[in-house]
Amino acid sequence: LIALGWDSNFFITLRYLLYQPQKVLKEYINGTRKKYTNPFSFFAIMTAISLFTFSQFSEQFIQMSTYSSFQQTEVLDNKLPKHIDETNIYEKYGYKNETEFNQGLIKSQLKYYNLFAFLFLPIYTLISFLVFRKPYNFGEHLLINTYLQSITTFLSLLLFLLSLLIGINLFGAGIIFLPLLFYSFAYKKLYKLTIGQLLLKILKFIGIFLLLMIIPIMIGFLSAASKS
C-alpha cells in the first residue's frame, strides 16, 4: 500500500521524476534504492490509477482517443498501396468505416490497458537502447524507460482530466506529443545533450519507432487485402 504522506517514497519519486528525472535515474541505477519506489511498482500503480480513471469515463476516453487515432490512420493510409480497397478491409471485420474501426481498437486498448502498457515497455526500451546506448546497458535502459513511461502515463492522465474539466480535447493530441516531449526532457538531462545532439537523437528515435509500428500494420492490411 502507498503511504499518503508527501514525504513517502512514492511522492518523492514522483516529484523528482517530474523536474529532475536524471537524479532518480542515476541514483537508482547506482544503487540508491530505498529512497525511491521500485520502477515496476511505480509503473504498476500509475497504470492502475489511469485504468480506473479511464474506465470511469470510458465514453469520453474513446471519443478523445478516436480523434488521435484518426489522425494517425490518415498518415498510415497515405503509405498504403493504392490498389487496396480500405472499405472492404473494414467491412471484413464488421466495421462500417474507419471511425468505427478506430473505436473498436480503442475499446480493446482500454480493456487490456495494463497489458498493452507493459508490452510497450520492451519496445521503448529497445529503441532507447539503440538510440542512446552507452553508458547504460539494456537492463538499465529498461529501468529508465519504466520510470519515464510511468510519468508519461501520469501526465496523460492529468491531460485527460483537464480535458474533461474544460471541455476541450487536449488529450487527443497530447497522447502523441507528451511522451516525445518528456522523453526529450529526461534524456537531455540524463545524457547532458546539446539541443543539436538532442534533435538528432529525437529524429533517430522517431524513425526507428515508426519503422517498428508501420511494418506490422502494413503487413496486416496487405494480408487482409489479399484474402478479400
N, C-alpha and C positions, 0 to 999 in steps of 0.2 A: 504494500500500500504506500501511496505517496504521502509524505509528511507535508502539510499545507503551509508551513512557515516559509516566509520569504527567503530565509537562510538555509532551507533544505537543499540537498544535493540537486534535486530536480530543477528548482528555480535558479540555483547558481549556474547550473549547466545551461539553462535556457537563456539567462541574462548575458552570459559571456559569449555564447554562440551567436547571439544577435548583433553584438557590436565588436567583439574581439574573438572571432572564431579561431584564429590561429593559436590563441592562448590555450583553449581547451584541446585542440587537436594535437599540438606539440606536447603538452603536458601529459595527456592521456597516453599517447604513443610512447613517451619516455618513461612511463611507469607511475605517474600520479593518478591513481585510480580511485581512492576513497573520497576524494574531493568532488568527483563528478559522477553522475548517473551513467551506468553502463550504456554504451551507444545502442545496443539492440533492445534493451529495456526501454530506453528513451524513445526509440523509434516505434516500438510496440504501443507505448502509451499514447503517442501523438496520433498514430493511425487509428487507434481505438476511439479516441475523442473525436477525430474527424468523421469516422464512420458513423458514430452515434449521431452527430450533428447533421450530417448529410442525409441520414435515414429519416430523421425527424422532419426534414424539409425536402423530401425526395423529389416532389414535383418541381420545385424551384431549382433544385440541383440539376435535374435532367434538362430543364428549359435553358438554364445558363450554359451548361456544358454543350448542348446541341449547337449553340452559336459558335463555340470554339471548334467543335468537330466539323461543322460545315465549312469553316474557313480552311481547315487542314485538308479536307477532302477535295476542295476546289483545286488546291495546289497539286495534289496527287493525280487528280483527273487529267491535268494537263500533261502528265508524264505517261499516261496510258496509251497504248497503240490505238489508232483511230478506228480500226475495224471492230473494236469491242462494243457491243450494244449494252450500255450500262443498265438500261431499264430492265432488260431481260435478266441481268445478273441479280438485281434487287428483287424482282418478282420470283425468281427461282427460290429464294429463301423466305418468301412470304411477306416481303415488304413492297409497298406501293411505289415508294420513291426514296430518294437519298436521305431526306429528313427522318423518315420512319426507320430507315436502316441505321442511321446515327443514333437515334433514340434507343433502339434495341441494343446497340453496342454499349451505350452509357448505362442502361439498366443492368446489363451484365457486369459492367465495371463496378457499379455500386454494390451489387450482390456479392461480388468477390473482391471487394475493395482491399482488404488486408492481404489477400493472396497476391493480387496484382502489385501492390506496394512492395512486397518482399521479393517478387520475381524481377522487378525492375532494378533492384539493388545491384546484383552482379553485372547487369548491363551497363549501368552508370559507372560502376567500379572499373570494368574493363576499358571503357572509353577514357576515363580519367587516368588510368594506368598507362595507356598508350600515348596519351597527350602529354602528361606531366612526368611520369616515371620517377627517376631518382630525385631525392634520396630515399623515397619510400617504396617498399615492396607491395605486391598485390594485396596481401593481408592488411597492411597498414592503410592502403587506399580504400579497402572495404570499410575499415573503421571510420575513416574520413567521410566517405560517402554516406554511411549510415547516419552520422550526425547531421550532415548537410541536408539529406533528404528529410530528416525529422523537422528541420527548421523550414524548409520549403513547404512541407505539409502544414505546419503551423501557420505560416504566412498566407497560404492558400485558404485556410480555414478563416482567418481574420478577414481576408478579402471577400469571402463568401458571405460572412455575417454583415460586413459593411454594405455589400450589395443589397442584402435583404433590408437593411435599415434605411438606406437612401433611395431604394427602388431603381437603381441604375446597375446594369450588368457589368461591373468591373471584373468579376470573377472569370467570365468567358475569355477575355484577352489576357488576364493576369496569369492564368494557369499555363500559358505559353511562355510568357516573358519572365515571370517571377523566378523560376528555377535558374534560368540563364543569368539573371542579374545577381542573385545571391551567390551562385557558384563562382561568378566572376569576382565578386567582392571577397569571398572567402579565400579563393586560390591566389588572388593578387597579394593578399596579406600573408598567406602561408608561404608562398614562394618569393615574396618581395619583388614582384614583377613590375616592370615599367608599363606604361599604357600601351606602347607599341608591342612589347612582348605579350601582353595580355590579349590584345586584339588578334594576334597570330594564333595563340592558343585557342581562343574562342572559335575562330574560323575552322581550325582543325577539329575541335570538339563537335561543332555543328555538322561538319562534313561527315565524320565517322558515324554520328548519331543518325543522320538522315539516311546514310547508306544502309545501316543496320535495320532501320524502320521500313524503308521503301522496298527493299528486296523481297521480304516475305509478303508484303501487301500486294505487290505486282505479281508475284507467283500465284497468290490466292486468286486474284482477278483473272489471270490468264488461264488458270486451271478451271475456274468456273465457266469462263467463256468457251473453252474447248469442249466442255460437257454439255453446254446448252444447245 
